[in-house]
Each structure stands twice: as structure tokens, then as C-alpha cells.
């Protein structure tokens, strides 16, 4: 059963996340994280890897893999409850993140007024488009209580 969205359409949700979650976030913007889906308690995002995102073995750095899990959790939660921050997340790395890109998917497990429990998986993608699971995470995401109007007012 899908979690209801706070947006009118998948397109409106995606446009909002590109504007707010990527462009206003220095780190996500610098990394060029691309939201592919943010709708009804689910998210999917992609990141093309660059050499400066790797560690000494040439794998994507764990911090980059963690960002993909964290963002997938937070963005899935945001699609259901509005503006959020991460309370915590636990990540398990299950394979080296090698390839040209990372892709992550987040799914809301339970959305409440004070917290949202979310699960995320992260895959690496090679040149042929083959994927390999590299990490799995579970997060607790906290609704801020801020509305879209509040966030726009802060920009004013």
C-alpha cells in the first residue's frame, strides 16, 4: 500500500525536490545527485561517480554511499510528510561500490507525526547498466513541521 503524497503529482514532487533538496543543498548540488522518483513514500536517485568521490582502492567512498542511502530515506519520507531532517540511519556495506554510477531507492516503512521509519538500498551501476547491491540502510527521519510556504518565506 502506497503512502499518500503531499504533492499533487509525481512531476510536482520531483520538481520540488530538484529545486529544494538538490539546488539548496551544497553537498547534493556539488555531487549532482539526480532525483528520479520522489512520490508516495518512495524515492529513487542516481549519482554519476567522479574520481574525487572514490577512496584509495577506487571504490566509491563510504561517505558517498552513505549520502545516497541518507538522501533516499529522507526524500522518501519528505514525499509523504513534508520537510524533514535525518534523526539517524544505520548502514551496512555489503559489497564494494565499483562502477560508473550509484543508484538508491528509499521506501517508507511507517510514517508518523514525530518520526518516519524508512529503508534504503544502494546499488552500483557499471558501464553496461548491470547493478550490484552495495549497501542497505534503515533510517529514522524527523518531520520539521515546516510547510512549503514556510520554506518559501525563508527565501524571501
N, C-alpha and C positions, 0 to 999 in steps of 0.2 A: 504494500500500500504506500503510495507516494505521500510525502509530506507536503501540505499546501504551501504555495509560494506566496510571498508578499508582493510579487510583481504581477503585472497584468499579462505578460507574455514572456516566453523564453528569450526573445530578442531584447526586450526591455531590461531583463535581468542581466544579460550578457553585456549590453552597452553600459549599464551602471557599473558593473564590476571592472570593465576595462578602464572606465574613467576614474573610479574611486580606488579600487583595490590595486590597480597597476600604476596608473599615472601619478597618484598621490603617494605611493609608497616608493621611496627612493631605491630600496633594495630590489623589489619586484620589478620596478621600471628598468633599473640598470641591468638586471638579468634578462629582461624582455620575456617575462612569463606571459604565456598566451592562454587566457581562459577560453575553453572550447564549449563548456556547458556549465551553467550555474542555474539550476532550476529544480524546484520542488524537493529540496533536501538532498540534491545530488550535485556534484561538481566534477569537472574533468579539466585538466590543464596540461600544457605542454611547454617544454623548455628546450631549446636547441643549445647543446653544450658547446662551450668555447674552451680553449686551452687553460685560461685563467680560472676555470671552475673545477679543475682537477687537482688530485693530490699526487704524491711522488710516484705512484705506480701507474698513473694515467687514468685512474677511475674518477668518476665524478666525486668530488669531496663530500663527506658525510653531511656537512652543513648545508650543501645544496640539495642533497636528497631529503634532508630534514625539512628544508624550506618547502619542498614540493609536497611533503606529507602534511605539514602545518597549514599551508595555503589550501590544500584540498579539503581539510577538515573545516577550516574557518569559512571558506567560501560556500561549502555545502550548508553549513549552519546559517550563514548570512542570508542565503536564498530562502530560508524558512522563517527566520525570526528577526531579521534586520541587522543593524550594526552590531558587531561582535569584537571581542578580543579573545586570544587564546589563554585559557586558565592553565592548562598543562597538556602535554602529549607524551606518549611513550612510543618509541620506535624500535623496531627490530630490523636490523640489516640482515638480509638472507642471502645476498649474492653481490659481487662487485658490480657497480653501476658503470658498465662499459658501453660505448656506442656513440651515436650522434645526437641523441635527444633523451629526455626523461619525460614520462607521462604519468600523471597521478589521477586517481579517482577517489572522491570522498562521498560517503553516504551517511546521512543522519540515522542514528540508531534510535534515539529518543530525544525529542525536543521539549524542554520545559521552560517555565518563565525565568528561572535562575541559572540554568545550565543546559547545554546541548551536548549529548554524547555522540561522537562521530568516529567512524572508522575510515582509514585511507590506505590505499595500496599504491606503490610506486614501481613503475617498470622502466627499464632501459630499452631503447629502440635502436637497432642497428641500421646500416645503410640500406638493407633490403626490406626494412619495415618489420622485421621479426622482433618480438618483445620477449623480455625476461623479467620476472618478478625480482626486484632488488630490495624492497623494504615493505613492511606493513606497520601501521601505526593506529593507535586509538587516542583520541583527544577529548578533553572537556573544554568546551567553548562557552564563553560567558557573554550573554546579551548585554549591551551597554545601556539599553533603554533609549538611545538616541534614535530619532527618526531621520528619514531622508531630508526633511525640511530643516531639522536642527543642523545637519551637516552642511547644507547649503548656506544657512545663516552664518556658520563659522567662516565660510569662504568670503562672505560679504564684506 
